[in-house]
Structures are given as structure tokens and as C-alpha cells.
């Protein structure tokens, strides 16, 4: 009788052991799948600096609209507020943000404008009125008023101005691959039609 009960409990133990091995194998496979999925996924970094009104996120090669519009506003303020004394500072900040395909052309244009500002002792100030992102083209439009003051004049000359940027992300870093600036309102697709 004890031998029969012992044999039954031993068989139950073997059966439980088999089931536990199957469950352990399933757990190991699902853990492997979960870990490999996490390792292959791009990390998303959510930003909330005080200058942004909305959450912004950036991944290794993409970003949110609010991230791009924040960079567009920063670039317009950087490029629109120039004095003969601040030109080197602006150039240092602008250089690492430029894509290789526009670097030489942009730096040549910047140096030319910088020389004009130095020669004529002109200061420029830019006030942003709106920042818009056009999803269809990926462009950031920064519209506002530019005030240019020559050293010989006390009264600044006011003009409507738009800065237009195309910004992409490469390895979590913003990169400007198209810059355009012109007088007047933004030339969005809707306006150009």
C-alpha cells in the first residue's frame, strides 16, 4: 500500500517536472523575444524645455513637428539678430547644424553678408510673429519683422521677413539641409497655388 502510494506520488512528481520544464522553456523563449525587441527599437527621448509649448520628441533619425519648429525659431532668432560684434558667435553656432550639401554655399553667403554688416556698421534685429510647420513639404516657416539699423541712422528700417528651413535629424542631432529667406509672408504650398 505504501509502495503504491509512493509510486503514484513519484509519477505525479515526474509529470509536474515535465510541465515545469515546458513552462520554463516557454518563459525563456518569450524573454528572449522581448529582450531582442527592446534592443532593436530606437530609443525615443521626450523633451519639455521651457521654450516649447508642446512635448517634443527625438529619435535617432526622426523628430516631432514641435522639435523642428523650435529649432526653426531658434535659427531665425540666431540668423536674424546680427551685429558686427556677434557675427563670429553666430557663425560658430550655425556651422555644426548645416548639412554637408549646403554648408559651403551657406557659409559663403554668410561671410558675404557679414562683411557687408561690418563695412556698413549695420545691426539687424528680428521679431518672430509666427512659426509654422508644413507637413507636406517638411518646411518650417518663421515669419516676423526685421529691423535694420545703420550706425549713421537712429531710426531702424522695418521690413516683413520670412525664414524658411528644412530640418532633419541624424543621430539625434538636428541638421539643416535647406535655408531660404525672403521678404514678405511665408510661401507655403497653399499660397503658391
C-alpha positions in Angstrom: 0.0 0.0 0.0 2.8 2.4 0.8 4.6 1.3 -2.3 1.6 2.0 -4.4 1.1 5.5 -2.9 4.8 6.1 -3.3 4.7 5.1 -7.0 1.7 7.4 -7.6 3.3 10.4 -5.9 6.5 9.7 -7.8 4.6 9.6 -11.1 2.9 12.9 -10.2 6.2 14.4 -9.4 7.6 13.3 -12.8 4.5 14.7 -14.5 4.8 18.0 -12.7 8.5 18.2 -13.6 7.7 17.7 -17.3 5.2 20.6 -17.2 7.6 22.8 -15.3 10.2 22.2 -18.0 7.8 23.1 -20.7 6.7 26.3 -18.9 10.4 27.2 -18.3 11.2 26.8 -22.0 8.2 29.0 -23.0 9.3 31.6 -20.5 12.9 31.6 -21.8 11.7 32.0 -25.4 9.3 34.9 -24.6 12.1 36.6 -22.5 14.5 36.2 -25.5 11.9 37.7 -27.9 11.2 40.6 -25.5 14.8 41.5 -25.0 15.7 41.3 -28.7 12.7 43.5 -29.5 13.8 46.1 -26.9 17.4 46.1 -28.2 16.4 46.6 -31.8 14.0 49.5 -31.1 15.1 53.1 -31.4 15.1 55.0 -28.2 12.7 57.9 -28.1 13.7 60.9 -26.0 10.8 63.2 -24.9 11.8 66.8 -24.3 10.0 69.5 -22.5 12.2 72.6 -22.4 10.6 75.9 -21.2 10.8 77.3 -24.8 8.4 74.7 -26.1 4.7 74.8 -25.6 4.2 71.2 -26.5 6.1 68.0 -25.8 8.8 67.3 -28.3 10.5 64.0 -29.1 13.5 63.0 -31.0 14.6 59.6 -32.2 17.9 58.7 -33.9 16.6 59.8 -37.3 13.3 61.5 -36.8 11.6 64.0 -34.6 8.3 65.7 -33.8 6.9 68.8 -35.5 7.3 70.8 -32.3 11.0 69.9 -32.2 11.5 71.1 -35.7 9.6 74.3 -35.2 11.6 75.0 -32.0 14.8 74.7 -34.0 13.4 76.8 -36.8 12.5 79.6 -34.3 16.0 79.3 -32.7 17.7 79.5 -36.1 15.6 82.5 -37.2 16.5 84.3 -33.9 20.1 83.4 -34.4 20.4 84.5 -38.0 18.0 87.5 -37.7 19.7 89.2 -34.7 23.1 90.2 -36.0 25.5 92.9 -35.1 29.1 93.3 -36.3 30.3 92.1 -33.0 28.1 88.9 -32.9 28.9 87.6 -36.3 31.6 85.2 -35.2 29.4 83.8 -32.4 26.5 83.2 -34.9 28.9 81.5 -37.3 30.2 79.1 -34.6 26.6 78.1 -33.7 25.4 77.7 -37.2 28.3 75.7 -38.7 27.7 72.4 -36.9 23.9 72.4 -37.8 24.4 72.7 -41.5 24.1 69.6 -43.8 27.2 68.9 -46.0 25.2 69.6 -49.2 24.5 73.3 -48.2 27.5 74.0 -46.0 29.8 75.7 -48.5 27.0 77.8 -50.2 25.6 78.9 -46.8 28.9 79.8 -45.3 29.9 81.8 -48.4 26.6 83.7 -48.3 27.0 84.3 -44.5 30.6 85.6 -44.9 29.4 88.0 -47.7 26.5 89.3 -45.6 28.8 89.5 -42.5 31.3 91.6 -44.5 28.6 94.0 -45.6 27.4 94.3 -42.0 30.9 95.1 -40.8 31.7 97.5 -43.5 28.4 99.5 -43.1 28.2 99.0 -39.3 24.6 97.7 -39.6 22.8 95.9 -36.9 19.8 93.7 -37.5 17.0 92.6 -35.1 14.3 90.0 -35.8 10.9 89.7 -34.0 9.0 86.5 -34.6 5.3 86.8 -35.3 4.6 83.1 -36.2 6.2 79.8 -36.6 4.5 77.2 -38.8 5.3 73.7 -40.0 4.1 72.5 -43.4 3.8 68.7 -43.2 3.6 68.2 -47.0 7.0 69.8 -47.7 8.6 69.4 -44.2 9.4 73.1 -44.1 9.4 75.3 -41.1 8.3 78.9 -41.8 9.4 81.6 -39.3 7.6 84.9 -40.1 8.2 88.2 -38.5 9.7 91.7 -38.7 13.3 92.6 -39.3 14.7 95.9 -38.1 17.9 97.1 -39.7 19.8 100.0 -38.1 22.8 101.6 -39.7 25.4 103.4 -37.5 24.6 106.7 -39.3 20.8 106.3 -38.6 18.9 106.4 -35.4 15.7 105.0 -36.8 15.6 101.3 -37.7 14.1 100.3 -41.0 11.3 97.8 -40.5 10.5 95.1 -43.1 8.5 91.9 -43.1 10.7 88.8 -43.4 10.3 85.0 -43.6 13.0 82.4 -42.8 12.3 79.0 -44.3 14.1 75.9 -43.1 14.1 72.1 -43.8 15.4 70.3 -40.8 16.2 66.6 -40.5 17.6 64.5 -37.6 20.8 62.5 -37.9 21.9 60.5 -34.9 19.7 62.6 -32.5 21.2 65.8 -33.9 19.3 68.4 -35.9 20.7 69.1 -39.4 19.5 72.0 -41.6 19.6 70.9 -45.2 17.7 73.8 -46.8 17.6 77.5 -45.9 15.8 80.3 -47.6 15.0 83.8 -46.5 12.9 86.4 -48.3 10.8 89.5 -47.8 7.1 89.1 -47.1 4.9 86.4 -45.8 5.6 82.6 -45.9 5.4 81.0 -49.3 3.6 77.9 -48.3 2.1 75.5 -50.8 -1.3 77.0 -50.3 0.0 80.5 -51.0 1.9 79.3 -54.1 -1.1 77.6 -55.7 
